[in-house]
Amino acid sequence: MLHILVRAIILLLDILIMVIAARAISSWLPISKEGAFFRILYQITDPLILPIRKQMQKTSFGQNMTLDFSPAIAILIIYILKNLVLYIL
């Protein structure tokens, strides 16, 4: 039973990584972000990305950045979480 729970958690974290990557890639594309797909994409990823972006803007490193590294940092945090789940369980 624990094995199934661990696999489900890892799967959810993997899906979250893909959704964050899709958001980052879509931000580079010259397409309208007004559709239902993008609304869902942003609703899923905003709770993770916005706090990271806000904290980065407070630092001297993040104030002068023209490129948003918050999706990459969110993915890094999720990878660390995945490894912790695998290590602990």
Contacts in CASP RR format, 6 or more apart in sequence:
PFRMAT RR
TARGET T0000
AUTHOR 0000-0000-0000
METHOD contacts of the structure
MODEL  1
MLHILVRAIILLLDILIMVIAARAISSWLPISKEGAFFRILYQITDPLIL
PIRKQMQKTSFGQNMTLDFSPAIAILIIYILKNLVLYIL
2 89 0 8 1.000
5 89 0 8 1.000
6 85 0 8 1.000
6 86 0 8 1.000
6 89 0 8 1.000
9 85 0 8 1.000
10 82 0 8 1.000
10 85 0 8 1.000
10 86 0 8 1.000
13 78 0 8 1.000
13 81 0 8 1.000
13 82 0 8 1.000
13 85 0 8 1.000
14 82 0 8 1.000
16 44 0 8 1.000
16 48 0 8 1.000
16 78 0 8 1.000
17 75 0 8 1.000
17 78 0 8 1.000
17 79 0 8 1.000
19 41 0 8 1.000
19 44 0 8 1.000
19 45 0 8 1.000
20 45 0 8 1.000
20 48 0 8 1.000
20 49 0 8 1.000
20 71 0 8 1.000
20 74 0 8 1.000
20 75 0 8 1.000
20 78 0 8 1.000
21 71 0 8 1.000
21 75 0 8 1.000
22 41 0 8 1.000
23 41 0 8 1.000
23 42 0 8 1.000
23 45 0 8 1.000
23 49 0 8 1.000
23 71 0 8 1.000
24 71 0 8 1.000
24 72 0 8 1.000
26 33 0 8 1.000
26 38 0 8 1.000
26 41 0 8 1.000
27 68 0 8 1.000
33 42 0 8 1.000
45 71 0 8 1.000
45 74 0 8 1.000
48 74 0 8 1.000
48 77 0 8 1.000
49 70 0 8 1.000
49 71 0 8 1.000
49 74 0 8 1.000
50 70 0 8 1.000
52 70 0 8 1.000
52 73 0 8 1.000
52 74 0 8 1.000
52 77 0 8 1.000
53 68 0 8 1.000
53 70 0 8 1.000
56 62 0 8 1.000
56 65 0 8 1.000
56 69 0 8 1.000
56 70 0 8 1.000
56 73 0 8 1.000
57 63 0 8 1.000
END
